[in-house]
Amino acid sequence: MLQRLVNRIALPIAAASTCLALAAPAHAQRVVPKIGNICPLGYVDTFNGKCSTLGLMNYTLQPTNGQACPSGWMNVGGGYCREK
């Protein structure tokens, strides 16, 4: 009787752990160094000198280096340009 109960519990646990093992790994949060006083548009100040999207978005950024953004890029503040 006890063996049947153990078998009924063990099978779902084994199946669940197999599903978790085969799941795709989580994506890392997109983090950029803080260049100015503010973070780029869509980023949150993490108060450690960095800005993060908290894993919600993934942008391609490049620093402005005090220049205008190249064609196809938009200024998002914080010293960065984002690809359109």
C-alpha positions in Angstrom: 0.0 0.0 0.0 2.7 2.4 1.0 4.7 1.5 -2.1 1.8 2.4 -4.4 1.5 5.8 -2.8 5.2 6.4 -3.2 5.0 5.4 -6.9 2.1 7.7 -7.5 4.0 10.6 -5.9 7.4 9.8 -7.4 6.2 9.8 -11.1 4.8 13.3 -11.2 7.9 14.7 -9.3 10.2 12.9 -11.8 8.2 14.3 -14.7 8.2 17.8 -13.4 12.0 17.8 -12.7 12.6 16.5 -16.2 10.5 19.4 -17.7 12.5 21.9 -15.6 15.8 20.4 -16.7 14.8 20.7 -20.4 13.4 24.2 -20.2 15.3 27.0 -22.0 17.6 29.0 -19.8 16.5 32.5 -18.7 17.9 35.4 -20.6 20.2 37.8 -18.7 19.1 41.3 -18.0 20.4 43.9 -20.4 22.7 46.2 -18.4 24.7 49.2 -19.6 27.1 51.5 -17.7 25.6 54.8 -16.6 27.4 57.6 -18.5 25.5 60.7 -17.4 23.1 61.6 -14.6 20.2 59.7 -16.2 19.6 56.3 -17.7 18.7 55.8 -21.4 15.0 55.7 -22.3 13.5 52.3 -21.3 16.2 51.7 -18.6 16.0 51.9 -14.9 18.8 53.2 -12.6 20.0 50.4 -10.4 21.9 52.8 -8.2 25.2 51.0 -8.7 26.5 53.1 -11.7 24.5 50.9 -14.1 21.2 51.0 -15.9 19.1 47.9 -16.6 15.9 47.0 -18.5 15.2 44.5 -15.8 15.0 41.8 -18.4 11.9 43.3 -20.1 13.5 44.6 -23.3 16.7 44.0 -25.3 18.1 47.1 -27.1 21.2 47.6 -29.1 22.9 50.8 -27.8 26.1 52.6 -28.5 27.6 55.6 -26.6 27.2 59.0 -28.3 30.6 60.2 -27.2 29.3 63.8 -27.4 28.4 63.5 -31.1 25.0 63.2 -32.9 23.6 59.8 -33.4 24.4 58.2 -36.8 21.7 57.6 -39.4 19.3 54.8 -38.3 19.9 55.5 -34.6 18.0 57.7 -32.2 19.2 59.5 -29.0 17.7 57.9 -25.9 19.5 60.1 -23.4 22.0 59.1 -20.8 24.8 59.4 -23.4 23.4 56.6 -25.6 21.9 56.1 -29.1 19.5 53.2 -29.8 19.1 51.4 -33.1 15.7 52.2 -34.7 
